[in-house]
Amino acid sequence: MKRIAIVEDEPAIRENYADVLRKQGYAVSPYANRQDAEDGFKQRLPDLAIIDIGLADEIDGGFHLCQSLRAMSATIPIIFLTARDSDIDTVVGLRMGADDYLTKDISLPHLMARIAALFRRSELLSQAATDKESLLEREKLTLDLNRMQVKWDDQTVDLTVTEFWLVHALAKRPGHVRSRQDLMQEAHVVVDDSTITSHVKRIRKKFIALDSNFDHIDTVYGMGYRWDSNK
């Protein structure tokens, strides 16, 4: 049984989501604040976490919790579920390492579909771990599907699950333009175009932090992105 952590300071909202998740067959660990959640995660990591941004008296407590959880695991899917719908909050949430950012006006069936999509992606990762061709190499780039690890010039690039699959989607077909829709399908997420754009920007920054000359992800305006191995 998959275990989902729900971190929400409003008791009625927390219990409503927890009840729906349990009816879908998930085990649920509900938390009311950041400290309780962090203590719980140290005892047992969930298979997926749903986090609100404002937690009790901490306006950005969810952001800090996301950072803490991401430090514990690079692969646990993290969803922000919040009333805050500004572009700035969305970008910050993704920069913190979240895999998805949803607002609380999302329908429950849609939320369940997003959760299921993230779990399907994890299952595909497990299947990939048994694939004999588990290494993808493109000059300085190495992707290890077994370990879900990306290296650039023998330096580890710290990517989230979503970022890993986006890089994989681009690098496995260098020179080919991949639309944002293609990338969503490859990463097994359903998000809007601006969220894919934010992910790609974060990926670039992580590679540039290791190599200031990195310039292998091209934006093809009006079409999408491509991996350029010739630069």
Secondary structure, 3 states (H helix, E strand, C coil): CCEEEEECCCHHHHHHHHHHHHHCCCEEEEECCHHHHHHHHHHCCCCEEEECCCECCECCHHHHHHHHHHHHCCCCCEEEEECCCCHHHHHHHHHCCCCEEEECCCCHHHHHHHHHHHHHHHHHHHHHCCCCCCEEEECCEEEECCCCEEEECCEEECCCHHHHHHHHHHHCCCCCCECHHHHHHHHCCCCCHHHHHHHHHHHHHHHHHHCCCCCCEEEECCCEEEECCCC
